[in-house]
Amino acid sequence: MNMLQTLRQAFGQVLDLGGPVVAVLIAVSILTTGVILYKIWQFQQAGVGRHKALQGAVEAWDQGDRAAAAVRLDASTSYLAPTFRMAMAHRNTSDIRARVEAEAEACFALLERGFRLLDSVAQLAPLLGLFGTVLGMIEAFQSLQAAGSQVDPSLLAGGIWVALLTTAVGLGVAMPTSVVLSWLESRMASERILAERGLAAILTPTGATSTQERVIGQPAAHGA
């Protein structure tokens, strides 16, 4: 309980010093933290970066082993598995490439929700902090003017450091957000490369077709 009271007092002091701009930045930081935690959970649930079985299915397909590709694809828990299965099942269908690429992009769009918010926070938080600093500097110089000839240097110095507090808070919100956003975007870039290579391998395989070929999503042909 004492710790909670201490945090409340510290929070109140920061708000008293920084004013409404700091309050807005703190609210934005709470929202941003929630979005980041949700995106990490979403990536974990979707299996972003975990495509071992899926890659094995693509390799088997590219080598002409359709049966092994089917088994490995069924074992995959990747969010891209349904798209790859569609590509395998309808590889001879006209314009299937455009369809499966659109399906993959729909998966990526779902995972990239919230990126715009994080990007906006990374760009606007420093500007909001600077805005608070400008307001604080104006107030400090007004106090200095009101003091007239009885100028106290500590009055100006105190006003300046309080004004700069908002810039520090703005940077403190923006920098971690920018780092996390860059990490999330790099993960999605890797996902896109994997999907593009996998779909290209399925639609234009280099290996010989196995005599035991089985089309994914269709019953095996008898007497083959």
Secondary structure, 3 states (H helix, E strand, C coil): CHHHHHHHHHHHHHHHHHCHHHHHHHHHHHHHHHHHHHHHHHHHHHCCCCCHHHHHHHHHHHCCCHHHHHHHHHHCCCCCHHHHHHHHHCCCCCCHHHHHHHHHHHHHHHHCCCHHHHHHHHHHHHHHHHHHHHHHHHHHHHHHHHHCCCCCHHHHHHHHHHHHHHHHHHHHHHHHHHHHHHHHHHHHHHHHHHHHHHHHHHHCCCCCCCCCCCCCCCCCCCCC
